[in-house]
Amino acid sequence: MYRSGQFKPASASLAAVIMFVLLLSIPATLNAESLMVYIEAWDPERIEQLEDEEDQLDVAYFLSAVEAGVMDVFFDADYIVFNAGPITGVEEDGRRSDQHVLSVAHEGGADLLIRFSLRFEQDGNGMPKPTLGELSYFRVDGADEMLSEQIEISELLEEHAELTGELGFKIGTAVARRVLESS
């Protein structure tokens, strides 16, 4: 019979197991690398020139979904992941320079940086569609570029589809997997 002040053997062992698991997880969290994700339109001026403001919003939503896909994969791989948000400042042909983005990543405390720029073209109906991506993966300290490649978006997709969050998320997860496989 159980009396006040006494532990049941099952409860004591369960509590010990839980405490042990929690103690083991602390060092893993402390050693996790932090990753900043920066997703952008390759030619933002082209996006701003779209006639329909709804198309501009579709592109912004799409880019956000790509970012979410990248972040999701890295979070699941035990990285500390955060996004850059909008980066203002130094421009290089309508885009932020790598050095400027690396500086923002360093100031944010990132160990690693993924920069993915998407080029959009207009399809036959005048709708924006992603065609080409430029992927860069950096170690922030020392600004070491560990991966740089151009990716035909058609390589990542089974078929062309409209700009949707689901499509953007799929592209983001495919990009993140490429980076993880290369490192």
Secondary structure, DSSP 8 states (H G I E B T S, - for coil): ---TT---HHHHHHHHHHHHHHHHHHHHHHT--EEEEEEEESSHHHHHT-S-HHHHHHHHHHHHHHHHHHHHHHHHTT-EEEE-----S-EETTEE-HHHHHHHHHHTT-SEEEEEEEEEEE-TTS-EEEEEEEEEEEETTTTEEEEEEEEEHHHH-SS---S-HHHHHHHHHHHHHHHHHH-
